[in-house]
Amino acid sequence: MSSTVFAASTGLDFPLAQQLTVVALCALTAFLSHLALAVFNDGVRPFMLDFVQGRTTRSATTAVSFGLSAGFIFGLGAPMALSSGVLNPWLLFLPTDVLGILAPKKWLAPLLGGAWGAVVVFGLNGTNDLAHDLPVDFLTAMQQMATPILFLFTLFPVLAITRQFGRLRGALAGGVELALVVLTMKVWPGVFAGAPAMAVGVLLLIGFAVAKDVRQRRAERDTAAVVTSTRGQAPGDPVAGKEQTPGGSVAEEGQAPADPGAGKGAASGGPGAEKGQNSGGPGAGGAPGEVDPMVSLFGSSAARLRRHLPLFMVLGAGVCLLAQLHVFGGGEATSFLIAKGQYAEAAQVDFYRALGFIPLIATTALASGAYGIVGFTLAYPVGYLLPSPWLAMVCGALIFAGEVLALSWIGKVLGGLPSVRDSSEHLRAAIGDTLQLAILFGSLLAAEAMGGGLGILIAGGLYLLNEAVGRVVVRMAAAPAAVVVTGIILNLLHWLHLFTPVKS
């Protein structure tokens, strides 16, 4: 099908304005990383609190950031950009995380970040041209990854529903999505067939979660009403519900008759019940008036981010502008959709991805004081759809301002919607699982396209070897990295007259 024909297949030769945008944004993100105000890697963000509070060194934090990012940079970010012709956040922002934390001086961080941006925009085009001139063109072959990624990604709401709400509802969602994919392919052939299916799947998941939370709250209110009614039974009888001793005195549960003060604060719900015992209260788990340390931490982190609101607004303007230029995709599936010029479908896909990551980004930001480099990723879909770069900058700045200012409120809302919060966890896990399978399958298709059975043998063998030695390269990035190495090996074999390239 046409999924392997890309608008960006002609190369990665960006106009000057786009090059300057990338360089400036990489400089800014490295500066924010240096200040520990924002990082892109969700796995690094929890470590930033110790760095901010001086309990760990800059070099140790850099080592953590590099260890968690290197596989994604070279195994996923670079191959995905070269195969699709579209930049991605793993290639741009994971390195600036590392460079910003590494830089010992404030002025050095933006210089290092800008230098990386220059390497990307000026170096990728040469690498792209060189790879396409090879006898075995593995970059063109890697475009075979598009179809598995786009269509298997459609199933992530089904997986999330099945894990959270059981097989019956999961099967229902799967049937609905399959019917919508078939219908879309038949009736609207120009629309990405997975887009309507994903929309309905996500709506079903959210609907199931909200309904569960509503039922749970109703049950809690009914239980509280019954308890209140029981406590208020026979209000005119001072001894109602209390066990009477043979001598006629009233003995409270667990209290000796001779000790009138015993048991105060011990009887559940009694007038002497311990203050702050109610979970979530301001004095929860401590003495009267004691502030929950997590509430204090969340408040100070939110205040720290609000103090730097102008910087975040500039960052939001840059992220949204980059998305509006259509040289950037926020995810694996999005990169290929942007390359095909399907911007509305790309916006839809990244909006659904945001639903899975908003709770994670909000809670880790409140816990660590470091925000996400791309915020809640809501600037992506907005940028894809906007007609003007200037409008994109304004909207991006407003989106980031709203996100930072609403951070504390979002944390409180998520605390009151446990099922919705769990849905985001399941969504995130399902996205990872579907993409993992899609990238592996697509990588094997790419290996077969450039080397037939020998290509599958080498790429699949490298992937299995990585598994056997303990995943030196993270699983998500292992398969694309294996395809690149396979392409290099096949070219070497060709130069040794041991392999004839497969005719396309």
N, C-alpha and C positions, 0 to 999 in steps of 0.2 A: 504494500500500500504506500501512500505518499508520505508516511511518517519519516522516511529516510531522506526526504528532500528538504533541505533547510535553506532558509533565507540567508543564513550566515555562513553557508558552506564555501563562499568565495574566499574566506580568510578572516583574520583578526586584525585587519588594518583599520584602526579607528581614526576618525577625524581629530583634529587638534583639540577641539572643545571637549570631546569625550575623553581624550588622554589627560587633559588638565583636570577634569572632574575626578577621574580615578586617582590621580596622583595626590590631589588635595584631600580627598576623602580618606585615603590611606594614611596621610600625614596626621589628620585629625584623629582618626581612630587609634593610632599609635600613641598620640598624646594623652587621650582619655585612658588608655590602658596603663600608661606610665603613672597617671594620677590615681589609679585603682578606682576610677569612676565607672568604667564600663569595660566589659570583655565580651567577645562573641561566643567563646566556648562555654557551654552550660556546665561542663564538668570542672572547669577552672574556677568559676564564680564562687563556689563555696569556700575555696581556699583563700579568697581575697580578704576575708575578715581578719584572719591572722596576720596577713601582710599589712593591712590598714592599721591594725592595733600594735604593730611592731613585734609580734611574737614569732615571725619568721623573716628570713632575709630575702632580698631581691633576687639573689642568685638561686635560692632554693625554689622560690615561686616561679622563676623562669624555667627551671628544670621541669617542674610539674606541668607548666603550660606547653612546653615543647613536647614532652612525652605524650600528652593527651591530644596533641594537634598534628604531629608530623605525619602520621599515617593518612589522615584525612587530606592534608595539603598535597602530598605527592601521589597518593594512591587514588584519590577521588577528585579533588579540586582541579588539579592540572589536567588529568585525562578527560574529565567532563568538559572543561573549557575548550580543549583542543578538538574534541569530537563534535561538539555542538556549535562552536564558534561564539559562545555566549559566556561571559564571566559569571562567577558564582561566589558566594560568601566564604566558602572554604579556602578558595585560592586568594582572596583579597584580605579577609579579616582575621583568619587564624594566624597568619604570619605577623600581622600588626599587633595582635595580642602579645606574641612572644617578643617582638622587637621593642614594643613599648615598655614591657616589664623589664626587659634586659637593660634598657638605656639607663645609665646612672644619673644623667642630667635631663632636666626638662627640655632644654633646647635641642638635645640630641634625638629625643624620641620622634618628633615630627620629621626630622631629617631622615631617620632610618625608615620610617613609615612611607614617606614620599619616595624614597629611593626604591623601596619594594614595589610601589605602584608603577614607577617608571620601568622597572624590570618586566612587570606583567604586560604593560601596554606596548612596550617597544620590543620586548623579547619574544612574546608569544607568536607574533606574526612570522618572524623568521623561523622559529621552530616549526610552525604550521607549514610553511612553504617547503622546508627541508623534508619534513615527514611525507608530504604529498609527492615529493620527487623520488622517493625510495621505490625500489622494485616491488616491495610488499608494502602497500599503503595501509598501515594499520589504523590511521585516524579515520579514513573513510569507512573502514570495516567497523570501527567502533560505533558508527551511527546505527548499526543493527541493534544497539541497546535501547533505542527510542521506543519501539513498539512494546516490548515487555514492561518497561518502566511505566509508560503511560497507561496501559490497560490493567496491569496487576495493581497499580497504585489505586485504581478505582475501588478495590475490595477492602481498603482499610476500615471503613465504617462497619462492614459486615463482621470483621474480626473483632473489633472493639465491642460491638453489641453482643456477640456470642460469648465473649469472655466475661462481660459484666452482667448480662441478663439471661444467659443460657442459650441452649441449642435451638429451642423452638423459635424464639425471637430472632436469633441469628439466621436461621433458615428462611424465615419470613423476609428479612432484610435482603438476603442473598437472592431470593426469587424476584423481589421487586427490582433490585439493581440489574439483574440479568435481563428482565423484560424491558427495562428502560434503555439499556445499551442496544438491544436488538431494534427497539422502536426508533431510537435516535439514528442508528445507521440506515434504517429504511426511509424514514420521513425527512430527516435533516442531515443529509450526507456531508454537508459542509461544516458541521459542528463536531467537535471532539466528542465521541460517543460516551466517554466516561463522565463528562461534566454533569449532565442531569442526574445520572445514577449516584454520583458522589453527593450531590446536593440533597437528594432524598435520603440517602443513608445517614448523613450527618444530622439531618432534621429528626430522623427516627431516633437516633441515639440521644440527642438532647431532649426530645420529648419523653422518652422512657425515663431518663434521669430526673427531669423535673417532676414527672408524675410520681416517681418513687419518693422524692424529697417532700412533695406535698402530702402524700399519704403518711409519711413518717411524722411530719409536723402535726397533722391532724390526730394521729394516734397519741402523740405526746400530750397534746392539749386535752384529749379525752381522759388520759391517765391522770393528768394534773387535776382535772375537774373532779374525778372520782376521789382522789386523795384529799382534796380540799373539803369535799362533801363529808368524807369519813371523819376528818378531824373536827368538823363543826357539828357532828351528830349530838343531839340532845344538849343544846347549849345551856339549858336551865339546870342541868344536873352536874354539879361540880365534880362528881366522881365518875362521870360517864367514861367508859372505856378503861377504867383503872381497876386493878385488882385490889379487892378489899381484904384486909387481914381479919383474922378471927376476932380481934379486939375492936374492930370497927374503924381502925385508921386506914388511910389509903396509902398503899406502898407502891411507889413508882417502880417500873421495871429496873432491876439492878440496883435499887437504892434501899439501904437499911432504914427502918423507921426512926431510929435514933439520930440519924444524920440528915438534917433537913437540907444541907447544901450539897450532898453527894449527887453525882450524876449530872450536874449542870454542864451543858455543852456536850454531853455524851449521848443523850437520847436524840436519835435522828429526828429532825424536824421540831424538836422541843424548843421552848423559849430560850434555853441556854445554849442552843446549837452554836458550834464554833463559827465565828465570823470568817468569811472568806472561803468557806468550805465549798460553796457552789462553784463548779467548774466554770472557768472563764471570767469570774469576777475579778475585780481589781486587786483583791487580796487573796486570790486563789492560792491555796497550799501554804499559806504563811500566816503571820500575825495580822491583827486588824490593821487595815490601811496599807499593808505591804504591797508594793507594785510587782506584778509578774515580770521577771527579768526579760522574758521574750517580748512582752509588750513594749518594754522600755527600749530593747534593742531595735525592734521594728520601727518604733517612732523615731529614734535617732538616725537610723539608716535612711528613712524617708526624708527627714529634714536635711540630711547631708546631700541627698540628690537634688532636692528642691533649691538648695543654695547655688547649685551650678546649672540652673535651668537654662540660662542663655546658651551655654555650651551644648546642651542637649538639643536645643532648638536648631542650632547650626548643624548639628549632626543629623537631625531629622530631615532638614532641608536637603542635605547632601545625599542621604540614602534614597529619599523619594525622587530626587533628580536623576540619580543613577538608574533607578527602575524606569523612569519615564523615557530615558534615552534608548531603551530597548536593547542594550548591550549587556544586560545583567539579568540573571534569573535566580530567584531565591531558593530553589530546590532542584532536585534531580529531574523530576517530571517537568517543572516549570522551565528549565533551561531549554529543553527540546521544544516546548510549546512556543516560547519566545522566538526560537530559531525558525519556527515555521510561520511566525507572524500571527499566531492565535493568542492575542493579548487578553481578550476577555476570559478565555478558558484558563490562561495562566493566572489571572487575578483570582478566579474562583478556587483554583487548586491551592494557592498560597493563603487564601483566606481560611480554608479548612485546616491547613497546617497550623495556622496561628491559634485556632481554637484548642489544639492540643498542647501548645507551648506557653500560652498566657499564664496559666497557674504556676508552671515551673519557673518562668522568668520572674513573675511577681514575687513568689515566696523566696527564691534565692536572692533577689535584689533586696528585699526587706531584711533578710537574715545576714547578708554580707555587706550591704552598702554599695555594691557594684551592680550597675544596670546592664542590660543587654546592648551591645553595639548597634543592633538593628531594632531595638525596642521590642515590642510585641510582634514585630514583622508586619504590622498592619499598613506600614508605609509602602510595602511592596505592591499589593494589589491596587492601592490608590494610584501609585505612580504609573503602573502599567496602563491605566485607563485614561490618564489626564492628557489633554491635547497640547499643553504648553509647558516648557521647562520652568518658566517663572511661576506659573500656577503650582507646579509640583513642589517647588521650593517653599512656597507659602504654606501649602497644605501639609508638607512634611514637618515643617517647624511647628505648626499647630497640633499635629498628631502627637509628636513627642512631648510637647508641653502638656497636653491633656493626659497622656499616659503617666508622666512623672507626677503631676499634681494629684492624679487619682489613685496612685499606688497604694496608699494606706486604705482607702475605701475598698479597692479591689480585694485586698487581703482580708478585710472584714467580711465582704460578701462571700468570698470563697469559703471562709470558715463556717458560714451558715448554710452552704449547699454541698454537703458531703458527697452526694451521688454525682453531681455535676463535676466536682473536683476529681472524683474517681474516673469519670468519663474521659477527662483530659489525659489522665495517666494511661488509660487503655488506648485512647487515640494515638498517643505518642508511641506506645509499644507496637501498636498495629502498623503504624507508618513505617517504623523500623523493620518489622518483619516482612511486610510486602515489598519494600524497596530492596531488602537484602536478597530475597528470592529473585526479584526482577533484574537486579544488577548482575547476579550470578548467571542467570539464564541468558541475559543479553550479552554478557561477556563471552559465554561459550558460543553464542551465535556469531559474534564478531571474530572469535578465533577460528571458527569453521569457515567463515567467509574469506579469510586471508590465507588459511593454511589447510583447509579440509580436516581430515582426521588427525593429521600431525599437529595442526594448530590446536584442536581440542585436547589432544594428549598433553601438549606442553602447558597450555593455560590451565587446564584442569589439574594437571600434576602439580604445578606451582601453588595453586589454591589449596590443594590437599596437603602439600608439604607445609604450608603456612599454618594450617590447622594442627598438623602433627607436632610442630615445634613450639606450640603454645601461642599462636597468633602474634607473631612479631609485627605484622601489619593488621590493623583492625579489620574485622570481617567485612564490613561495608565497603572498605577500600581495597581489599585484597584482590577481588576479581578484576576490576579495571587495571590495577597495577600489573596483574599477571598478563593481561592482554598486551600492555605496552612492552613488557619484557619478552613476550612471545613474538611480537612484531620485530623486535631487535634481533632475536635469535634466528627467526626465519630469514631476515635479510643477510645475516652472516652466513647462513647455510647456502643461500643463493649465490653469494660471492665466492663460496667454496665449490660451487657447481654441484651441490648436494640436494638442492631443492628448486623446483620450478614453481613460480607463483601461480596461485589459482586464478584462472581467468574469470573476470567479473561478468 
